[in-house]
Amino acid sequence: MGAPDQIGLVAIVAGVLAMNRLAVRAAKVSTIGERAISELFVRPLFGEPPAHEALYIDLTRTLAGTFDLKSALSGRAQSAASRKPVDPLATAQVRIHRVSESQVVLDVRAHDAPALLYRVASCIAREGIAVTGAKISTLGVDTVDAFFIKRADGGELDISDTESLVRVLERELEPLL
């Protein structure tokens, strides 16, 4: 998938896929200039995958602001949570690594769950942080995700930005008891 880059695009794409009952097994996201390129490997949670046209329509409506993706997903998440118990020992790990002057990597390791990538990417976007690239992997029942991030305004992420993001993500990923 290719689209004009914007804050929250990874979350929107992940949310549309989750809404259409597609599990993201792996993904590679990058930006080239003002364009975001995403290569996503998905599998249907059950049955046949939806038609490409349906995904395109849902993505277009969400990007245009004419479809409330968050509301659509919240009903599904509550339904899924009531059916599938969460292992209380399955705690998420969130770490930030500064790999150069301008490059920061956010590592998220967690027990896989419906719309998990959407939830993580939404938190990143709400914090005003841009994803410039990502490598998403689902290994069995766990996810190992790396997000290359920067401030939305292009500025360098400072310690308070990263600490705030880690706290928000840890709260979002707390197991439901």
Rosetta constraint file for C-alpha pairs under 8 A:
AtomPair CA 1 CA 37 HARMONIC 5.82 0.50
AtomPair CA 1 CA 38 HARMONIC 5.11 0.50
AtomPair CA 1 CA 39 HARMONIC 6.35 0.50
AtomPair CA 2 CA 35 HARMONIC 6.83 0.50
AtomPair CA 2 CA 36 HARMONIC 5.64 0.50
AtomPair CA 2 CA 37 HARMONIC 4.57 0.50
AtomPair CA 2 CA 38 HARMONIC 6.33 0.50
AtomPair CA 3 CA 35 HARMONIC 5.74 0.50
AtomPair CA 3 CA 36 HARMONIC 5.45 0.50
AtomPair CA 3 CA 37 HARMONIC 6.81 0.50
AtomPair CA 4 CA 34 HARMONIC 5.97 0.50
AtomPair CA 4 CA 35 HARMONIC 4.50 0.50
AtomPair CA 4 CA 36 HARMONIC 5.93 0.50
AtomPair CA 5 CA 9 HARMONIC 6.83 0.50
AtomPair CA 5 CA 31 HARMONIC 7.17 0.50
AtomPair CA 5 CA 34 HARMONIC 5.49 0.50
AtomPair CA 5 CA 35 HARMONIC 4.83 0.50
AtomPair CA 5 CA 36 HARMONIC 4.81 0.50
AtomPair CA 6 CA 130 HARMONIC 7.86 0.50
AtomPair CA 7 CA 125 HARMONIC 5.80 0.50
AtomPair CA 7 CA 128 HARMONIC 7.56 0.50
AtomPair CA 7 CA 129 HARMONIC 7.32 0.50
AtomPair CA 7 CA 130 HARMONIC 5.55 0.50
AtomPair CA 7 CA 131 HARMONIC 7.44 0.50
AtomPair CA 7 CA 152 HARMONIC 7.06 0.50
AtomPair CA 8 CA 12 HARMONIC 6.24 0.50
AtomPair CA 8 CA 121 HARMONIC 6.79 0.50
AtomPair CA 8 CA 122 HARMONIC 6.30 0.50
AtomPair CA 8 CA 124 HARMONIC 7.75 0.50
AtomPair CA 8 CA 125 HARMONIC 4.95 0.50
AtomPair CA 8 CA 126 HARMONIC 7.98 0.50
AtomPair CA 8 CA 130 HARMONIC 7.55 0.50
AtomPair CA 9 CA 13 HARMONIC 6.18 0.50
AtomPair CA 10 CA 14 HARMONIC 6.08 0.50
AtomPair CA 10 CA 118 HARMONIC 7.50 0.50
AtomPair CA 10 CA 121 HARMONIC 6.14 0.50
AtomPair CA 10 CA 131 HARMONIC 7.65 0.50
AtomPair CA 11 CA 15 HARMONIC 5.87 0.50
AtomPair CA 11 CA 117 HARMONIC 7.01 0.50
AtomPair CA 11 CA 118 HARMONIC 4.58 0.50
AtomPair CA 11 CA 119 HARMONIC 7.21 0.50
AtomPair CA 11 CA 120 HARMONIC 7.64 0.50
AtomPair CA 11 CA 121 HARMONIC 4.66 0.50
AtomPair CA 11 CA 122 HARMONIC 5.20 0.50
AtomPair CA 11 CA 125 HARMONIC 7.83 0.50
AtomPair CA 12 CA 16 HARMONIC 6.13 0.50
AtomPair CA 12 CA 59 HARMONIC 7.39 0.50
AtomPair CA 12 CA 62 HARMONIC 7.23 0.50
AtomPair CA 12 CA 63 HARMONIC 7.53 0.50
AtomPair CA 12 CA 69 HARMONIC 7.80 0.50
AtomPair CA 12 CA 118 HARMONIC 7.02 0.50
AtomPair CA 13 CA 17 HARMONIC 6.30 0.50
AtomPair CA 13 CA 59 HARMONIC 6.83 0.50
AtomPair CA 13 CA 118 HARMONIC 7.87 0.50
AtomPair CA 14 CA 18 HARMONIC 6.14 0.50
AtomPair CA 14 CA 24 HARMONIC 7.62 0.50
AtomPair CA 14 CA 115 HARMONIC 7.11 0.50
AtomPair CA 14 CA 117 HARMONIC 6.06 0.50
AtomPair CA 14 CA 118 HARMONIC 4.96 0.50
AtomPair CA 15 CA 19 HARMONIC 5.97 0.50
AtomPair CA 15 CA 69 HARMONIC 6.88 0.50
AtomPair CA 15 CA 70 HARMONIC 7.93 0.50
AtomPair CA 15 CA 73 HARMONIC 7.30 0.50
AtomPair CA 15 CA 115 HARMONIC 6.39 0.50
AtomPair CA 15 CA 117 HARMONIC 7.82 0.50
AtomPair CA 15 CA 118 HARMONIC 5.03 0.50
AtomPair CA 16 CA 20 HARMONIC 6.28 0.50
AtomPair CA 16 CA 55 HARMONIC 7.02 0.50
AtomPair CA 16 CA 58 HARMONIC 6.50 0.50
AtomPair CA 16 CA 59 HARMONIC 6.21 0.50
AtomPair CA 16 CA 69 HARMONIC 7.26 0.50
AtomPair CA 17 CA 21 HARMONIC 6.41 0.50
AtomPair CA 17 CA 22 HARMONIC 5.14 0.50
AtomPair CA 17 CA 23 HARMONIC 7.13 0.50
AtomPair CA 17 CA 24 HARMONIC 7.65 0.50
AtomPair CA 17 CA 55 HARMONIC 7.40 0.50
AtomPair CA 18 CA 22 HARMONIC 5.22 0.50
AtomPair CA 18 CA 23 HARMONIC 6.32 0.50
AtomPair CA 18 CA 73 HARMONIC 7.70 0.50
AtomPair CA 18 CA 114 HARMONIC 6.83 0.50
AtomPair CA 18 CA 115 HARMONIC 5.31 0.50
AtomPair CA 18 CA 118 HARMONIC 7.80 0.50
AtomPair CA 19 CA 69 HARMONIC 7.95 0.50
AtomPair CA 19 CA 72 HARMONIC 7.16 0.50
AtomPair CA 19 CA 73 HARMONIC 6.04 0.50
AtomPair CA 19 CA 76 HARMONIC 7.78 0.50
AtomPair CA 19 CA 115 HARMONIC 7.97 0.50
AtomPair CA 20 CA 50 HARMONIC 6.86 0.50
AtomPair CA 20 CA 55 HARMONIC 7.56 0.50
AtomPair CA 21 CA 44 HARMONIC 5.93 0.50
AtomPair CA 21 CA 45 HARMONIC 5.61 0.50
AtomPair CA 21 CA 46 HARMONIC 7.63 0.50
AtomPair CA 22 CA 42 HARMONIC 5.93 0.50
AtomPair CA 22 CA 43 HARMONIC 5.45 0.50
AtomPair CA 22 CA 44 HARMONIC 4.46 0.50
AtomPair CA 22 CA 45 HARMONIC 5.80 0.50
AtomPair CA 22 CA 49 HARMONIC 7.22 0.50
AtomPair CA 23 CA 42 HARMONIC 5.34 0.50
AtomPair CA 23 CA 43 HARMONIC 5.36 0.50
AtomPair CA 23 CA 44 HARMONIC 6.12 0.50
AtomPair CA 23 CA 45 HARMONIC 6.26 0.50
AtomPair CA 23 CA 114 HARMONIC 7.36 0.50
AtomPair CA 23 CA 115 HARMONIC 7.89 0.50
AtomPair CA 24 CA 40 HARMONIC 6.76 0.50
AtomPair CA 24 CA 41 HARMONIC 5.94 0.50
AtomPair CA 24 CA 42 HARMONIC 4.45 0.50
AtomPair CA 24 CA 43 HARMONIC 6.76 0.50
AtomPair CA 24 CA 117 HARMONIC 7.95 0.50
AtomPair CA 24 CA 138 HARMONIC 7.65 0.50
AtomPair CA 25 CA 40 HARMONIC 7.81 0.50
AtomPair CA 25 CA 41 HARMONIC 5.64 0.50
AtomPair CA 25 CA 42 HARMONIC 5.41 0.50
AtomPair CA 25 CA 43 HARMONIC 7.09 0.50
AtomPair CA 25 CA 136 HARMONIC 7.59 0.50
AtomPair CA 25 CA 137 HARMONIC 5.97 0.50
AtomPair CA 25 CA 138 HARMONIC 5.03 0.50
AtomPair CA 25 CA 139 HARMONIC 7.98 0.50
AtomPair CA 26 CA 40 HARMONIC 6.07 0.50
AtomPair CA 26 CA 41 HARMONIC 5.14 0.50
AtomPair CA 26 CA 42 HARMONIC 7.11 0.50
AtomPair CA 26 CA 135 HARMONIC 7.43 0.50
AtomPair CA 26 CA 136 HARMONIC 4.98 0.50
AtomPair CA 26 CA 137 HARMONIC 4.45 0.50
AtomPair CA 26 CA 138 HARMONIC 6.13 0.50
AtomPair CA 27 CA 38 HARMONIC 7.00 0.50
AtomPair CA 27 CA 39 HARMONIC 5.52 0.50
AtomPair CA 27 CA 40 HARMONIC 4.32 0.50
AtomPair CA 27 CA 41 HARMONIC 5.94 0.50
AtomPair CA 27 CA 134 HARMONIC 7.42 0.50
AtomPair CA 27 CA 135 HARMONIC 5.74 0.50
AtomPair CA 27 CA 136 HARMONIC 4.77 0.50
AtomPair CA 27 CA 137 HARMONIC 6.75 0.50
AtomPair CA 28 CA 38 HARMONIC 5.82 0.50
AtomPair CA 28 CA 39 HARMONIC 5.26 0.50
AtomPair CA 28 CA 40 HARMONIC 6.58 0.50
AtomPair CA 28 CA 133 HARMONIC 7.33 0.50
AtomPair CA 28 CA 134 HARMONIC 5.58 0.50
AtomPair CA 28 CA 135 HARMONIC 4.73 0.50
AtomPair CA 28 CA 136 HARMONIC 6.36 0.50
AtomPair CA 29 CA 36 HARMONIC 7.18 0.50
AtomPair CA 29 CA 37 HARMONIC 5.76 0.50
AtomPair CA 29 CA 38 HARMONIC 4.42 0.50
AtomPair CA 29 CA 39 HARMONIC 6.41 0.50
AtomPair CA 29 CA 132 HARMONIC 7.60 0.50
AtomPair CA 29 CA 133 HARMONIC 4.78 0.50
AtomPair CA 29 CA 134 HARMONIC 4.79 0.50
AtomPair CA 29 CA 135 HARMONIC 6.54 0.50
AtomPair CA 30 CA 36 HARMONIC 5.82 0.50
AtomPair CA 30 CA 37 HARMONIC 5.34 0.50
AtomPair CA 30 CA 38 HARMONIC 6.52 0.50
AtomPair CA 30 CA 132 HARMONIC 5.83 0.50
AtomPair CA 30 CA 133 HARMONIC 4.14 0.50
AtomPair CA 30 CA 134 HARMONIC 6.63 0.50
AtomPair CA 31 CA 35 HARMONIC 5.56 0.50
AtomPair CA 31 CA 36 HARMONIC 4.35 0.50
AtomPair CA 31 CA 37 HARMONIC 5.96 0.50
AtomPair CA 31 CA 132 HARMONIC 5.59 0.50
AtomPair CA 31 CA 133 HARMONIC 6.38 0.50
AtomPair CA 32 CA 36 HARMONIC 6.35 0.50
AtomPair CA 32 CA 37 HARMONIC 7.50 0.50
AtomPair CA 43 CA 49 HARMONIC 7.42 0.50
AtomPair CA 44 CA 48 HARMONIC 6.51 0.50
AtomPair CA 44 CA 49 HARMONIC 5.36 0.50
AtomPair CA 50 CA 54 HARMONIC 6.57 0.50
AtomPair CA 50 CA 55 HARMONIC 7.14 0.50
AtomPair CA 51 CA 55 HARMONIC 6.77 0.50
AtomPair CA 52 CA 56 HARMONIC 6.20 0.50
AtomPair CA 53 CA 57 HARMONIC 6.14 0.50
AtomPair CA 54 CA 58 HARMONIC 6.18 0.50
AtomPair CA 55 CA 59 HARMONIC 6.01 0.50
AtomPair CA 56 CA 60 HARMONIC 5.97 0.50
AtomPair CA 57 CA 61 HARMONIC 6.07 0.50
AtomPair CA 58 CA 62 HARMONIC 6.09 0.50
AtomPair CA 58 CA 67 HARMONIC 7.71 0.50
AtomPair CA 59 CA 63 HARMONIC 6.10 0.50
AtomPair CA 60 CA 64 HARMONIC 6.08 0.50
AtomPair CA 61 CA 65 HARMONIC 6.19 0.50
AtomPair CA 61 CA 66 HARMONIC 5.21 0.50
AtomPair CA 61 CA 67 HARMONIC 5.42 0.50
AtomPair CA 62 CA 66 HARMONIC 5.98 0.50
AtomPair CA 62 CA 67 HARMONIC 4.89 0.50
AtomPair CA 62 CA 68 HARMONIC 6.78 0.50
AtomPair CA 62 CA 69 HARMONIC 6.51 0.50
AtomPair CA 68 CA 72 HARMONIC 6.45 0.50
AtomPair CA 69 CA 73 HARMONIC 6.12 0.50
AtomPair CA 70 CA 74 HARMONIC 6.10 0.50
AtomPair CA 71 CA 75 HARMONIC 6.78 0.50
AtomPair CA 72 CA 76 HARMONIC 7.03 0.50
AtomPair CA 73 CA 77 HARMONIC 6.09 0.50
AtomPair CA 73 CA 115 HARMONIC 7.80 0.50
AtomPair CA 74 CA 78 HARMONIC 6.26 0.50
AtomPair CA 75 CA 79 HARMONIC 6.31 0.50
AtomPair CA 76 CA 80 HARMONIC 6.09 0.50
AtomPair CA 77 CA 81 HARMONIC 6.00 0.50
AtomPair CA 77 CA 114 HARMONIC 6.83 0.50
AtomPair CA 77 CA 115 HARMONIC 7.57 0.50
AtomPair CA 78 CA 82 HARMONIC 6.29 0.50
AtomPair CA 79 CA 83 HARMONIC 6.68 0.50
AtomPair CA 80 CA 84 HARMONIC 6.19 0.50
AtomPair CA 80 CA 114 HARMONIC 7.41 0.50
AtomPair CA 81 CA 85 HARMONIC 6.81 0.50
AtomPair CA 81 CA 86 HARMONIC 7.96 0.50
AtomPair CA 86 CA 90 HARMONIC 7.68 0.50
AtomPair CA 86 CA 175 HARMONIC 6.48 0.50
AtomPair CA 86 CA 176 HARMONIC 6.59 0.50
AtomPair CA 86 CA 177 HARMONIC 7.19 0.50
AtomPair CA 87 CA 175 HARMONIC 7.57 0.50
AtomPair CA 88 CA 175 HARMONIC 6.28 0.50
AtomPair CA 88 CA 176 HARMONIC 7.96 0.50
AtomPair CA 88 CA 177 HARMONIC 7.06 0.50
AtomPair CA 90 CA 110 HARMONIC 7.30 0.50
AtomPair CA 90 CA 111 HARMONIC 6.18 0.50
AtomPair CA 90 CA 175 HARMONIC 7.38 0.50
AtomPair CA 91 CA 110 HARMONIC 6.62 0.50
AtomPair CA 91 CA 111 HARMONIC 7.47 0.50
AtomPair CA 91 CA 173 HARMONIC 7.91 0.50
AtomPair CA 91 CA 174 HARMONIC 6.99 0.50
AtomPair CA 91 CA 175 HARMONIC 6.95 0.50
AtomPair CA 92 CA 108 HARMONIC 7.21 0.50
AtomPair CA 92 CA 109 HARMONIC 5.61 0.50
AtomPair CA 92 CA 110 HARMONIC 4.34 0.50
AtomPair CA 92 CA 111 HARMONIC 6.95 0.50
AtomPair CA 92 CA 170 HARMONIC 7.12 0.50
AtomPair CA 92 CA 173 HARMONIC 6.27 0.50
AtomPair CA 92 CA 174 HARMONIC 7.20 0.50
AtomPair CA 93 CA 107 HARMONIC 7.80 0.50
AtomPair CA 93 CA 108 HARMONIC 5.79 0.50
AtomPair CA 93 CA 109 HARMONIC 5.11 0.50
AtomPair CA 93 CA 110 HARMONIC 6.42 0.50
AtomPair CA 93 CA 170 HARMONIC 7.68 0.50
AtomPair CA 94 CA 106 HARMONIC 7.23 0.50
AtomPair CA 94 CA 107 HARMONIC 5.74 0.50
AtomPair CA 94 CA 108 HARMONIC 4.72 0.50
AtomPair CA 94 CA 109 HARMONIC 6.58 0.50
AtomPair CA 94 CA 166 HARMONIC 6.19 0.50
AtomPair CA 94 CA 169 HARMONIC 7.23 0.50
AtomPair CA 94 CA 170 HARMONIC 6.85 0.50
AtomPair CA 95 CA 106 HARMONIC 5.84 0.50
AtomPair CA 95 CA 107 HARMONIC 5.14 0.50
AtomPair CA 95 CA 108 HARMONIC 6.65 0.50
AtomPair CA 95 CA 166 HARMONIC 7.08 0.50
AtomPair CA 96 CA 104 HARMONIC 6.99 0.50
AtomPair CA 96 CA 105 HARMONIC 5.75 0.50
AtomPair CA 96 CA 106 HARMONIC 4.64 0.50
AtomPair CA 96 CA 107 HARMONIC 6.28 0.50
AtomPair CA 96 CA 162 HARMONIC 6.94 0.50
AtomPair CA 96 CA 166 HARMONIC 7.73 0.50
AtomPair CA 97 CA 104 HARMONIC 5.72 0.50
AtomPair CA 97 CA 105 HARMONIC 5.12 0.50
AtomPair CA 97 CA 106 HARMONIC 6.47 0.50
AtomPair CA 97 CA 107 HARMONIC 7.89 0.50
AtomPair CA 98 CA 103 HARMONIC 6.11 0.50
AtomPair CA 98 CA 104 HARMONIC 4.43 0.50
AtomPair CA 98 CA 105 HARMONIC 6.29 0.50
AtomPair CA 99 CA 103 HARMONIC 5.62 0.50
AtomPair CA 99 CA 104 HARMONIC 5.84 0.50
AtomPair CA 99 CA 105 HARMONIC 7.05 0.50
AtomPair CA 100 CA 104 HARMONIC 7.12 0.50
AtomPair CA 102 CA 150 HARMONIC 7.87 0.50
AtomPair CA 102 CA 156 HARMONIC 6.34 0.50
AtomPair CA 103 CA 148 HARMONIC 6.95 0.50
AtomPair CA 103 CA 149 HARMONIC 7.07 0.50
AtomPair CA 103 CA 150 HARMONIC 7.24 0.50
AtomPair CA 104 CA 148 HARMONIC 5.85 0.50
AtomPair CA 104 CA 149 HARMONIC 5.60 0.50
AtomPair CA 104 CA 150 HARMONIC 6.78 0.50
AtomPair CA 104 CA 157 HARMONIC 7.68 0.50
AtomPair CA 105 CA 146 HARMONIC 6.44 0.50
AtomPair CA 105 CA 147 HARMONIC 5.57 0.50
AtomPair CA 105 CA 148 HARMONIC 4.62 0.50
AtomPair CA 105 CA 149 HARMONIC 6.11 0.50
AtomPair CA 106 CA 146 HARMONIC 5.59 0.50
AtomPair CA 106 CA 147 HARMONIC 5.00 0.50
AtomPair CA 106 CA 148 HARMONIC 6.38 0.50
AtomPair CA 106 CA 149 HARMONIC 7.01 0.50
AtomPair CA 107 CA 144 HARMONIC 7.34 0.50
AtomPair CA 107 CA 145 HARMONIC 5.74 0.50
AtomPair CA 107 CA 146 HARMONIC 4.58 0.50
AtomPair CA 107 CA 147 HARMONIC 6.50 0.50
AtomPair CA 108 CA 143 HARMONIC 7.65 0.50
AtomPair CA 108 CA 144 HARMONIC 6.04 0.50
AtomPair CA 108 CA 145 HARMONIC 5.16 0.50
AtomPair CA 108 CA 146 HARMONIC 6.43 0.50
AtomPair CA 109 CA 142 HARMONIC 7.09 0.50
AtomPair CA 109 CA 143 HARMONIC 5.46 0.50
AtomPair CA 109 CA 144 HARMONIC 4.66 0.50
AtomPair CA 109 CA 145 HARMONIC 6.30 0.50
AtomPair CA 110 CA 142 HARMONIC 5.65 0.50
AtomPair CA 110 CA 143 HARMONIC 5.38 0.50
AtomPair CA 110 CA 144 HARMONIC 6.99 0.50
AtomPair CA 110 CA 173 HARMONIC 7.74 0.50
AtomPair CA 111 CA 141 HARMONIC 5.94 0.50
AtomPair CA 111 CA 142 HARMONIC 4.37 0.50
AtomPair CA 111 CA 143 HARMONIC 6.16 0.50
AtomPair CA 112 CA 116 HARMONIC 6.66 0.50
AtomPair CA 112 CA 138 HARMONIC 7.32 0.50
AtomPair CA 112 CA 141 HARMONIC 5.42 0.50
AtomPair CA 112 CA 142 HARMONIC 4.88 0.50
AtomPair CA 112 CA 143 HARMONIC 5.59 0.50
AtomPair CA 115 CA 119 HARMONIC 6.28 0.50
AtomPair CA 116 CA 120 HARMONIC 6.23 0.50
AtomPair CA 117 CA 121 HARMONIC 5.97 0.50
AtomPair CA 118 CA 122 HARMONIC 5.87 0.50
AtomPair CA 119 CA 123 HARMONIC 6.33 0.50
AtomPair CA 119 CA 172 HARMONIC 7.54 0.50
AtomPair CA 120 CA 124 HARMONIC 6.44 0.50
AtomPair CA 120 CA 169 HARMONIC 6.76 0.50
AtomPair CA 120 CA 172 HARMONIC 7.74 0.50
AtomPair CA 121 CA 125 HARMONIC 6.25 0.50
AtomPair CA 122 CA 126 HARMONIC 6.10 0.50
AtomPair CA 123 CA 127 HARMONIC 6.33 0.50
AtomPair CA 123 CA 165 HARMONIC 7.71 0.50
AtomPair CA 123 CA 168 HARMONIC 6.93 0.50
AtomPair CA 123 CA 169 HARMONIC 6.55 0.50
AtomPair CA 123 CA 172 HARMONIC 7.91 0.50
AtomPair CA 124 CA 128 HARMONIC 6.84 0.50
AtomPair CA 124 CA 129 HARMONIC 5.59 0.50
AtomPair CA 124 CA 130 HARMONIC 7.31 0.50
AtomPair CA 124 CA 131 HARMONIC 7.88 0.50
AtomPair CA 124 CA 165 HARMONIC 6.90 0.50
AtomPair CA 125 CA 129 HARMONIC 5.40 0.50
AtomPair CA 125 CA 130 HARMONIC 6.52 0.50
AtomPair CA 127 CA 165 HARMONIC 6.61 0.50
AtomPair CA 128 CA 151 HARMONIC 6.36 0.50
AtomPair CA 128 CA 152 HARMONIC 5.51 0.50
AtomPair CA 129 CA 149 HARMONIC 6.55 0.50
AtomPair CA 129 CA 150 HARMONIC 5.71 0.50
AtomPair CA 129 CA 151 HARMONIC 4.54 0.50
AtomPair CA 129 CA 152 HARMONIC 4.94 0.50
AtomPair CA 130 CA 149 HARMONIC 5.53 0.50
AtomPair CA 130 CA 150 HARMONIC 5.32 0.50
AtomPair CA 130 CA 151 HARMONIC 5.73 0.50
AtomPair CA 130 CA 152 HARMONIC 4.92 0.50
AtomPair CA 131 CA 147 HARMONIC 6.35 0.50
AtomPair CA 131 CA 148 HARMONIC 5.74 0.50
AtomPair CA 131 CA 149 HARMONIC 4.62 0.50
AtomPair CA 131 CA 150 HARMONIC 6.71 0.50
AtomPair CA 132 CA 147 HARMONIC 7.65 0.50
AtomPair CA 132 CA 148 HARMONIC 5.50 0.50
AtomPair CA 132 CA 149 HARMONIC 5.69 0.50
AtomPair CA 132 CA 150 HARMONIC 7.25 0.50
AtomPair CA 133 CA 147 HARMONIC 5.97 0.50
AtomPair CA 133 CA 148 HARMONIC 4.95 0.50
AtomPair CA 133 CA 149 HARMONIC 7.26 0.50
AtomPair CA 134 CA 145 HARMONIC 7.34 0.50
AtomPair CA 134 CA 146 HARMONIC 5.52 0.50
AtomPair CA 134 CA 147 HARMONIC 4.33 0.50
AtomPair CA 134 CA 148 HARMONIC 5.81 0.50
AtomPair CA 135 CA 145 HARMONIC 5.87 0.50
AtomPair CA 135 CA 146 HARMONIC 5.26 0.50
AtomPair CA 135 CA 147 HARMONIC 6.60 0.50
AtomPair CA 136 CA 143 HARMONIC 7.48 0.50
AtomPair CA 136 CA 144 HARMONIC 6.43 0.50
AtomPair CA 136 CA 145 HARMONIC 4.48 0.50
AtomPair CA 136 CA 146 HARMONIC 6.38 0.50
AtomPair CA 137 CA 143 HARMONIC 5.64 0.50
AtomPair CA 137 CA 144 HARMONIC 5.26 0.50
AtomPair CA 137 CA 145 HARMONIC 5.88 0.50
AtomPair CA 138 CA 142 HARMONIC 5.73 0.50
AtomPair CA 138 CA 143 HARMONIC 4.32 0.50
AtomPair CA 138 CA 144 HARMONIC 6.28 0.50
AtomPair CA 139 CA 143 HARMONIC 5.94 0.50
AtomPair CA 139 CA 144 HARMONIC 7.33 0.50
AtomPair CA 150 CA 154 HARMONIC 6.42 0.50
AtomPair CA 150 CA 155 HARMONIC 6.99 0.50
AtomPair CA 150 CA 156 HARMONIC 6.39 0.50
AtomPair CA 150 CA 157 HARMONIC 5.96 0.50
AtomPair CA 151 CA 155 HARMONIC 5.41 0.50
AtomPair CA 151 CA 156 HARMONIC 6.23 0.50
AtomPair CA 151 CA 157 HARMONIC 5.76 0.50
AtomPair CA 157 CA 161 HARMONIC 5.86 0.50
AtomPair CA 157 CA 162 HARMONIC 6.74 0.50
AtomPair CA 158 CA 162 HARMONIC 6.49 0.50
AtomPair CA 159 CA 163 HARMONIC 6.03 0.50
AtomPair CA 160 CA 164 HARMONIC 5.98 0.50
AtomPair CA 161 CA 165 HARMONIC 6.28 0.50
AtomPair CA 162 CA 166 HARMONIC 6.18 0.50
AtomPair CA 163 CA 167 HARMONIC 6.28 0.50
AtomPair CA 164 CA 168 HARMONIC 6.23 0.50
AtomPair CA 165 CA 169 HARMONIC 6.12 0.50
AtomPair CA 166 CA 170 HARMONIC 6.05 0.50
AtomPair CA 167 CA 171 HARMONIC 6.27 0.50
AtomPair CA 168 CA 172 HARMONIC 6.21 0.50
AtomPair CA 169 CA 173 HARMONIC 6.03 0.50
AtomPair CA 170 CA 174 HARMONIC 6.13 0.50
